[in-house]
Amino acid sequence: MQLSPDHKLAGLLAPLFALRGKHDLGVGDLGALREFVDWAAEQGFRVVQLLPVNETGNDNSPYNAISSVALDPLTIEITPEALPDLSAEDIEKITSSADLKALRAGAVIYAEMKELKWVLLERAFENFVGHSWKKNDKRARAFRTFLRNEGAWLHGYAFFRVLVDENGGTERWDLWPEEQRSFAQAQAWLDVQKPAKRHQFERQLRLVSYVQWIAWEQWHKMHDYAGSKGVALMGDIPFGVSYYSADVWTRPELFDHIWCGGCPPERVFETDPFTYKWGQNWGIPLYRWEVHREQGFDWWRQRVRKVRACFHLFRIDHILGFFRIYGFPWRPQLNAEFLPLTEEEAKERTHGELPHYVPHEDDTAAHKAANCAQGREVLKVLIEECGPFRLIGEDLGVVPDYVRPCLTELGIAGFKIPYWENEPDGHMTPGKAYQRLSVTTYATHDFEPLRTTWEGWMAKIEAAEHGGPETHKGRDQAWRDVRRVAGWCGFDVPRITPYSDEIHEKLLRGLFATNSWMAIYMITDLFATTQRFNVPGAVSESNWSRRMDEPVMQWDKDARRKAKMDRIHEILRATGRL
């Protein structure tokens, strides 16, 4: 699928877990995605953006994956049509012991969902071994081909994944027995186990590999299906991987084992005291770029090749990290200890180090040039591996002045958040002035929904009507924010105005009328709902678990919503995005 910036497109961002499908068990899967692609195509949206779909650890964060390649088993569609090794009787028998009504009702209950899906996949594997593998039929030969072609990453990942189960379900390999704390050590450990143990371990290796085979087969088909509908799937490559990942465990030489990546303090996240004071400590290990360079950046090349197999284009989360990244000299587990400390007290615990940009601050011309050169070098490798595919860079945050010119030079589309794009006089940059090679959106997965933001502004304004002088500052700022955004969209708000269909559609039109190549709406903002998918820095069960209220196939059943979508379709037509 060729996607040229010559033609403006409209897209939707939806975390896969948030979609409700006809047959899902309590988390959005590829069946739900297929239904969503059908719906998006009918409405005129030509891009569906997803969050990363690699397997996650116990925090369930798609940006803290335990593998840079392995796909999340939760995305697998569990139906006899999609998974021929599993019969309807198998599914009914296994799921009868689960409370499917409760699992499907609200947010994702990850522990129960992971266990249920794994039991189903293990039954499918047993059926496969008893039938296809024994007969060495076409499916068995396809599986053998997968094992052979994907061995470079698959064997190490499978070994890691089996040891996660062996160690009580934790990916914290630094807490495992000493003889299992690296791939080389673990292989030597397995070699001296009794035959029965080795046999059982090898069966589990094959099970994990089978699950990945099923996932990759289904994702390949999804890629082709979306393309046939004229919908491009946009994937997401996080800049980093979890320190507790198969990648760090199998290839430790590629990573720094002390410093963690993150971002500097952001006042917009004032509800999180650590982020407000120190910044976000994501816990991802920094890269040893000199080793990547020596190895021809093969690890990064592999990441690009694998995401290309599932998606038509992709974005890189925190592309700024290729130039320089904000580093922390402590792991996130120690954040609470560092929160109350002064800088001097923190330095006493870190041998004089404080969080700072790595490899260099942007404090001198020489440092800026070095940072820019590093980013350009690595991104050229990724572009080379992309071939005709488009690379999109999430370039939000504290953006050095050399980054966006570099991205433009390399043909990489950056992001435009309207209220962060400002002219020298403080006014928002007009959307028609956005460069074509860009992606515009009001919000990413880290933001509160647009409706919540609007209602928050109105609440501050209304509170000041009955409050004291201390509320006036908040009121004045809220009015400024409301009028800046409304003015950017071409309308006025003279008085307290609830979030209505009229306001919603004017905001939609403002975004779609920009000159950006892609204008993408978060699915919650399209429907004006208030689910929030992630609060940065917060450790909460609500993160990465909120789902849409209704199944995708019900979205057109409501007459009011259907009429609204018809009006949105006309907005897409009027703004040249069909």
Secondary structure, 3 states (H helix, E strand, C coil): CCCCCCCCEEEEECCHHHCCCCCCCCCCCHHHHHHHHHHHHHHCCCEEECCCCECECCCCCCCCECCCCCECHHHCCCCCCCCCCCCHHHHHHHHCCCCHHHHHHCCCCHHHHHHHHHHHHHHHHHHHHHHHHHHCCHHHHHHHHHHHHCHHHHHHHHHHHHHHHHCCCCCCHHHCCHHHCCHHHHHHHHHCCCHHHHHHHHHHHHHHHHHHHHHHHHHHHHHHHHHHCCCEEEEEEECCCCCCCHHHHHCHHHEEEEEEEEECCCHHHCCCHHHHHCCEEEEEEEECHHHHHHCCCHHHHHHHHHHHHHCCEEEEECHHHHCCEEEECCCHHHHHHHCCCCHHHHHHHCCCCCCEEECCCCCCHHHHHHHHHHHHHHHHHHHHHHCCCEEEECCCCCCCCCHHHHHHHHCCEEEECHHHCECCCCCECCHHHCCCCEEECCCCCCCCCHHHHHHHHHHHHHHHHHCCHHHHHHHHHHHHHHHHHHHHHCCCCCCCCCCCHHHHHHHHHHHHCCCCCEEEEEHHHHCCCCCCCCCCCCCCCCCCCCCCCCCHHHCCCCHHHHHHHHHHHHHHHHCCCC
